[in-house]
Structures are given as structure tokens and as C-alpha cells.
Amino acid sequence: MTDVIAHRGASGHAPEHTWPAYELAMRMGADFLEPDLQMTRDGHLIAFHDETLDRTARPSACTGPVHARTLDEIQRCDVGSWFNERYPERARPEFEGQRVVTLAELFERWGDRVRWYPETKNPAEAPGMEEALLELLDRYDLREPARRRSQVLIQSFSADSLRHIRSLDPELPLIQLLVDPDQDLEEIARYAIGVGPNRTLVDPALMDAARAHGLLVHPWTVDEPDEMDRLIDLGVDGIFTNFPDRLLERLGR
């Protein structure tokens, strides 16, 4: 079975990391919601991809590093209008004025009704990010489900961040993101249960090597049906996509 991982929500249809994107992914039936995590200056984890506000936040005053702003400052920004500007064919009036969503709000709304796939972003600039994530898992009773049935998979490009989480809780399932085909899978298997490779890296050789080390394979980010079919045929365990509906259709779900 191939899991459907909603990349930043159903972000092909709605502004990434906003309520409309997450709600649509839930209605479609995605297996996982993926919130990228950035930490605000006052220690809140928000669902936000970039290190800076510039690409998706409006108005022009909403600029600069996320970690330099408080949650209150960031939540004054509009993070939906950019989508209407960039994709007029998919624009909707309700996307205008969307606010940044916190990880706590996401956990509060859906708890264990969905599986979660948070990513620690920019962890070197956000000391304490890993501890804050684990505190929220405890607050919303998700740490034990994460340990027992992989209710939460924690991913990062930063091996240091994943190793730090492992030092805090060796039972949590971790996924190492990959952009380098020569990364040492044997070493990764010492602290992670899977890898998240760029889709272009996934071929029979990678699948064989991952299986030899007992690693799950979750490629990103896959939006074209032909590429979805190729990866499903290779036997990947899950696929990140901006269009969960397309992947669900390919899987006959």
C-alpha cells in the first residue's frame, strides 16, 4: 500500500499550509498531513515552509526571517493572497486573508484522526525546536501513538536534528530527507526508519538498497500521474504530492 502524503496540505489546490489546504486534504482522504515547521522568535511552531516570509506573506511589511518575528506579528500577515496572484485559474475569494496556522492548532483540530508528517526546517537557527515539537506531541497525546503505530513521522534534511530527537526519545519514528544519491543508507538506518528522496533519485537500485537496510521510501514531490504510476510500480511506501486527489485516483481509492 502506498500512503498519500499531502504536501503542505492539498497545496496544488489552495495556499500551502493554510486551513483551506489542510481541510481539502482531509476531505480528499489523504493518509498524512505534512506541516513544515518554523519557529517564531517567541518559541511557537508554525506551519510554514520558507525561512523568510517574503514569498507567501502579504503586505510588503511581512518580510524577513520567520525566526525574527513573534507569532502575533506573523499572524497579522496574509498568507493566502499570493496563491490567487500566482494561480489565477485556481483563485478563490476565501484564500485572501488566510493566516498562518500553528502546529498546536492543527493538533487541536485533528489529533489522531490523521497521521502527521512534520518537518523540522531551519533547525540550526531555531534552538529548542525539537523539544517544542515533542512537548506538543505530549500535550495532544500523540507521542505514544507515534511510537506504537507511526501516527507521527518526523522528517528533516538535518541529520543533526533527527539525531537530537533520537537522543530525546529513541522510540519516535524518523525519516531522513535525501537530495544526494550517495548518502550512506547504512548510517541513516542507525537512527531513522525511512528516507524521503527527491523523486528523481528513486530507481530500482535505490529501492533495493533501502529494502536491504529496512528503510521505508517516501519520495517527494510528485504531481504528474505518469510519475506517480512509475513510483507506485517500483513499490514506494508513500508519496508526497500537492494533489492528493490525483494520487488517490491512481491508487484506485
C-alpha positions in Angstrom: 0.0 0.0 0.0 1.3 3.4 -0.9 0.4 6.2 1.6 -0.8 9.5 0.3 1.1 12.4 1.9 -0.5 15.8 1.5 2.5 18.1 0.8 1.8 21.3 2.7 -1.9 20.2 2.6 -3.6 20.0 -0.8 -1.3 22.8 -1.8 -1.9 22.4 -5.6 -5.5 23.5 -5.0 -5.2 26.0 -2.1 -2.5 28.2 -0.5 0.1 25.9 1.2 -0.1 25.5 4.9 -3.4 27.2 5.3 -6.7 25.9 6.7 -8.2 25.5 3.2 -5.3 23.4 2.0 -5.4 21.1 5.1 -9.2 20.9 5.2 -9.3 19.9 1.5 -6.6 17.2 2.0 -8.7 15.8 4.8 -11.8 15.8 2.7 -9.9 14.0 -0.1 -8.8 11.3 2.2 -5.0 11.8 2.5 -3.2 9.5 4.8 -0.8 12.1 6.2 -0.8 15.9 6.5 2.7 17.4 6.2 3.4 20.6 8.1 6.8 22.2 7.6 7.9 23.7 10.9 9.4 27.0 11.5 9.9 28.6 15.0 8.9 32.1 15.8 11.0 34.4 17.9 8.8 33.7 20.9 9.0 29.9 20.5 5.9 28.9 18.7 6.0 26.2 16.0 4.1 27.3 12.8 3.3 25.5 9.6 5.4 27.4 7.2 7.9 26.3 4.6 10.4 29.1 3.9 12.9 30.6 6.2 11.6 34.1 5.3 8.1 35.5 4.9 8.8 37.1 1.6 7.4 34.6 -0.9 4.0 33.9 0.6 3.2 36.7 3.0 1.5 40.0 2.3 1.5 43.0 2.6 5.1 44.3 1.9 5.8 44.8 5.6 5.6 41.0 6.1 9.2 40.3 5.1 12.4 38.8 6.6 13.2 35.7 8.6 10.5 33.9 10.4 12.6 33.4 13.5 13.0 37.2 13.9 9.2 37.7 14.3 6.8 36.9 17.1 3.7 34.8 16.4 1.5 37.8 16.8 3.4 39.7 14.2 3.3 36.8 11.8 -0.4 36.2 12.2 -1.1 39.7 11.1 0.2 38.7 7.7 -2.0 37.4 4.8 -0.6 34.1 3.5 -3.3 33.3 1.0 -3.5 36.2 -1.5 -0.2 35.2 -3.1 -1.8 32.0 -4.4 -4.6 33.9 -6.2 -1.9 36.2 -7.7 0.2 33.2 -8.9 -2.6 30.9 -9.9 -5.5 33.0 -11.2 -7.2 29.9 -12.7 -7.4 28.4 -9.2 -8.1 31.6 -7.3 -10.8 31.8 -4.7 -12.0 34.8 -2.7 -11.7 32.9 0.6 -8.0 32.4 0.1 -7.4 36.1 0.7 -6.6 37.0 4.3 -5.7 33.5 5.4 -3.4 33.5 8.4 -0.5 31.3 9.5 -1.6 28.1 11.3 0.3 26.9 14.3 1.2 23.2 14.9 -0.8 23.4 18.1 -3.9 24.4 16.2 -3.5 21.6 13.7 -3.1 19.0 16.5 -6.1 20.6 18.4 -8.3 20.2 15.3 -7.5 16.7 14.1 -5.4 15.0 16.8 -5.2 11.3 15.9 -7.8 11.4 13.2 -5.0 11.7 10.7 -1.3 10.8 10.6 1.2 13.6 10.8 4.4 14.2 8.9 6.1 17.3 10.4 9.5 18.5 9.1 12.0 20.4 11.2 13.0 23.3 9.0 16.0 25.6 9.6 16.7 23.9 13.0 20.1 25.4 13.4 18.5 28.8 13.6 15.9 27.6 16.0 17.4 26.1 19.1 14.8 24.2 21.0 12.6 23.3 18.0 12.9 19.6 18.7 11.9 20.0 22.3 9.0 22.1 21.4 7.7 19.5 18.9 7.9 16.7 21.5 6.1 18.9 24.0 3.3 19.3 21.6 3.2 15.6 20.9 2.7 15.1 24.7 0.2 17.9 25.0 -2.1 16.4 22.4 -1.5 12.7 23.4 0.3 11.9 20.2 3.7 10.7 21.4 2.6 7.1 22.3 0.6 6.7 19.1 3.7 7.9 17.2 5.8 5.2 19.0 3.3 2.4 18.7 1.8 2.9 15.2 3.7 5.6 13.5 0.9 8.1 13.9 3.6 10.8 13.6 6.6 10.5 11.3 9.2 13.3 11.9 11.4 14.2 8.9 14.3 16.6 8.3 17.1 17.3 5.9 19.2 17.8 9.0 20.7 14.6 10.3 21.7 16.6 13.4 18.1 17.5 14.1 17.0 13.9 13.7 19.8 12.6 15.9 18.8 15.2 18.6 15.2 13.9 18.5 16.5 10.4 18.8 18.5 11.4 21.9 15.4 12.8 23.4 13.2 9.8 22.5 14.8 6.8 20.8 11.3 5.3 20.0 10.0 8.0 17.8 10.0 7.2 14.0 12.3 9.4 12.0 12.7 10.0 8.2 15.9 11.3 6.7 15.2 13.5 3.6 17.6 13.0 0.7 18.9 15.1 -2.1 22.2 13.3 -2.5 22.2 9.8 -4.1 25.4 8.9 -2.3 24.1 9.4 1.2 25.0 6.4 3.4 21.8 4.4 3.9 23.6 2.1 6.4 24.3 5.1 8.6 20.8 6.5 8.2 19.3 3.2 9.3 21.0 3.6 12.7 18.7 6.5 13.6 15.8 6.5 11.0 13.1 4.1 9.8 13.0 5.6 6.3 14.2 8.0 3.7 12.5 10.8 1.8 14.4 11.1 -1.5 13.8 13.6 -4.3 11.6 11.7 -6.8 14.4 11.8 -9.4 16.6 9.7 -7.2 14.2 6.8 -6.9 15.1 3.8 -9.2 15.3 0.1 -8.7 18.8 0.4 -7.3 17.7 2.8 -4.6 14.7 0.7 -3.7 16.9 -2.4 -3.4 19.4 -0.6 -1.2 16.6 0.9 1.0 15.0 -2.5 1.4 18.4 -4.1 2.3 18.6 -1.7 5.2 15.0 -2.0 6.2 14.1 1.6 5.3 10.8 3.0 4.1 10.9 5.1 0.9 8.7 8.2 0.6 9.7 10.3 -2.5 8.8 14.0 -2.9 7.2 15.9 -4.6 5.2 14.0 -7.2 2.3 15.7 -9.1 2.3 14.1 -12.6 0.2 10.9 -13.0 2.9 9.2 -15.1 5.5 9.7 -12.4 3.0 8.6 -9.7 2.5 5.3 -11.7 6.2 4.8 -12.1 6.9 5.1 -8.4 3.9 3.0 -7.4 5.2 0.3 -9.7 8.6 0.5 -8.0 6.9 -0.2 -4.7 7.5 3.0 -2.8 5.8 3.2 0.6 4.4 6.7 0.3 4.4 9.7 -2.0 4.4 13.4 -1.2 2.1 15.3 -3.5 0.5 18.7 -3.9 -2.5 17.0 -5.5 -3.7 14.2 -3.2 -6.8 13.7 -5.3 -4.6 12.7 -8.3 -2.6 10.2 -6.4 -5.7 8.7 -4.7 -7.2 8.3 -8.2 -4.0 6.5 -9.5 -4.3 4.2 -6.4 -8.0 3.4 -7.1 -9.0 4.9 -3.8 
